[in-house]
Amino acid sequence: MLRGAIFSAPSARASVVLVSGRSEFIEKYFETIGDLQSRGFAVATMDWRGQGLSERLLPVREKGHIRDFGVFRSDLSVFMDKVVGERLPGPYVLLAHSMGGAPALQMLADGDNRFCCAVLCSPMTRLYDNLFKQIGVRALGEAASRIGLSRYAIAGTKEHSMAFEGNVLTSDRVRHERFRALQAAAPNATIHEPTYGWLRAATQAMDDIHKPGRFENLHTPTLILSAQNDHLVRARDHGWIAKQSPLISRKIIEGSLHEIMMERDEIRDRFWREFDEFVDPVVSRKAAAQ
């Protein structure tokens, strides 16, 4: 069972499908949803399977687990067909953050043409800048899964949403503490460490994105927004992704940590300028053609 939500807007000119990152849930994005509504967009969003208040995949709810990112792609496709397509007006814009950017990018590369355009914030196309960390997490997820530990939580993983000091998510204390308060109010919506199985599935999804010719069937104009000071995903890899198709462009949000949409006001303002400049012309052309 998937948990989703619809947020209407008076005389909506289009609809945004918002998909979040690992460990997040719908309520974290209420501010962003309000910003989108003020721009004339209706919004649809959901909790990924295995987190938030969607169906959990392990008896221990706090573990973040998935066996295959194909499950995420399938769930997003069903959400589009059964919820978004039946309840909200097009054209449709895809807005994805971090982990959500991986299955979203895979769907787009498969040739999915249900979106008029897509904006991917800090998409998880590769983990970390450090080569040794990249090799380590790949080997760890594969080895642990092969010996039957795929459902075990990764030991020593730091949960950056738990404390503001030293976190690599956002430099905005108020927004960080707001999510912390949401977690405290709804502990049943919270997950903590990912499992070795999640790590293996994530690595496989990221490898898939890097296959030669992977974006030959891409039909959707796509903007990647990279956080300049990202310590979770490899922002430099976004430049490589952008070179794989003339439909993909990339901008760097200066001064931002990983969670661009949860950053300080001046950084969020830059995000919204990039969003508006990219999305508005596409939505206008699409609406005029309908």
Secondary structure as the mmCIF struct_conf table of DSSP 4:
data_model
#
loop_
_struct_conf.conf_type_id
_struct_conf.id
_struct_conf.beg_label_comp_id
_struct_conf.beg_label_asym_id
_struct_conf.beg_label_seq_id
_struct_conf.end_label_comp_id
_struct_conf.end_label_asym_id
_struct_conf.end_label_seq_id
STRN STRN1 ARG A 3 PHE A 7
TURN_TY1_P TURN_TY1_P1 PRO A 10 SER A 11
BEND BEND1 ARG A 13 ARG A 13
STRN STRN2 ALA A 14 VAL A 19
TURN_TY1_P TURN_TY1_P2 ARG A 22 SER A 23
HELX_RH_3T_P HELX_RH_3T_P1 ILE A 26 TYR A 29
HELX_RH_AL_P HELX_RH_AL_P1 PHE A 30 SER A 38
TURN_TY1_P TURN_TY1_P3 ARG A 39 GLY A 40
STRN STRN3 PHE A 41 ASP A 47
HELX_LH_PP_P HELX_LH_PP_P1 TRP A 48 TRP A 48
TURN_TY1_P TURN_TY1_P4 ARG A 49 GLY A 50
BEND BEND2 GLN A 51 GLN A 51
TURN_TY1_P TURN_TY1_P5 GLY A 52 LEU A 53
BEND BEND3 SER A 54 SER A 54
HELX_LH_PP_P HELX_LH_PP_P2 GLU A 55 ARG A 56
BEND BEND4 LEU A 57 VAL A 60
TURN_TY1_P TURN_TY1_P6 ARG A 61 GLU A 62
BEND BEND5 LYS A 63 LYS A 63
STRN STRN4 GLY A 64 GLY A 64
BEND BEND6 ARG A 67 ARG A 67
TURN_TY1_P TURN_TY1_P7 PHE A 69 PHE A 69
HELX_RH_AL_P HELX_RH_AL_P2 GLY A 70 PHE A 79
HELX_RH_PI_P HELX_RH_PI_P1 MET A 80 VAL A 84
HELX_RH_AL_P HELX_RH_AL_P3 GLY A 85 ARG A 87
BEND BEND7 LEU A 88 LEU A 88
BEND BEND8 GLY A 90 GLY A 90
STRN STRN5 TYR A 92 HIS A 97
HELX_RH_3T_P HELX_RH_3T_P2 SER A 98 GLY A 100
HELX_RH_AL_P HELX_RH_AL_P4 GLY A 101 ALA A 109
TURN_TY1_P TURN_TY1_P8 ASP A 110 GLY A 111
BEND BEND9 ARG A 114 ARG A 114
BEND BEND10 CYS A 116 CYS A 116
STRN STRN6 CYS A 117 CYS A 121
BEND BEND11 SER A 122 SER A 122
BEND BEND12 THR A 125 ARG A 126
STRN STRN7 LEU A 127 LEU A 127
BEND BEND13 ASP A 129 ASP A 129
HELX_RH_AL_P HELX_RH_AL_P5 LEU A 131 ARG A 146
TURN_TY1_P TURN_TY1_P9 ILE A 147 GLY A 148
TURN_TY1_P TURN_TY1_P10 SER A 150 ARG A 151
BEND BEND14 TYR A 152 TYR A 152
STRN STRN8 ALA A 153 ALA A 153
HELX_LH_PP_P HELX_LH_PP_P3 ILE A 154 ILE A 154
TURN_TY1_P TURN_TY1_P11 ALA A 155 GLY A 156
TURN_TY1_P TURN_TY1_P12 HIS A 160 SER A 161
BEND BEND15 MET A 162 MET A 162
BEND BEND16 PHE A 164 PHE A 164
TURN_TY1_P TURN_TY1_P13 GLU A 165 GLY A 166
BEND BEND17 VAL A 168 LEU A 169
BEND BEND18 SER A 171 SER A 171
HELX_RH_AL_P HELX_RH_AL_P6 ARG A 173 ALA A 185
HELX_RH_3T_P HELX_RH_3T_P3 PRO A 187 ALA A 189
BEND BEND19 GLU A 193 GLU A 193
STRN STRN9 PRO A 194 THR A 195
HELX_RH_AL_P HELX_RH_AL_P7 TYR A 196 ILE A 209
TURN_TY1_P TURN_TY1_P14 HIS A 210 HIS A 210
BEND BEND20 LYS A 211 LYS A 211
TURN_TY1_P TURN_TY1_P15 PRO A 212 ASN A 217
BEND BEND21 THR A 220 THR A 220
STRN STRN10 THR A 222 ALA A 227
TURN_TY1_P TURN_TY1_P16 GLN A 228 ASN A 229
BEND BEND22 HIS A 231 LEU A 232
STRN STRN11 VAL A 233 VAL A 233
HELX_RH_AL_P HELX_RH_AL_P8 ALA A 235 ALA A 242
TURN_TY1_P TURN_TY1_P17 LYS A 243 GLN A 244
TURN_TY1_P TURN_TY1_P18 PRO A 246 LEU A 247
STRN STRN12 ILE A 248 ILE A 253
TURN_TY1_P TURN_TY1_P19 GLU A 254 GLY A 255
BEND BEND23 HIS A 258 HIS A 258
HELX_RH_3T_P HELX_RH_3T_P4 ILE A 260 MET A 262
BEND BEND24 GLU A 263 GLU A 263
HELX_RH_AL_P HELX_RH_AL_P9 ASP A 265 ALA A 289
#
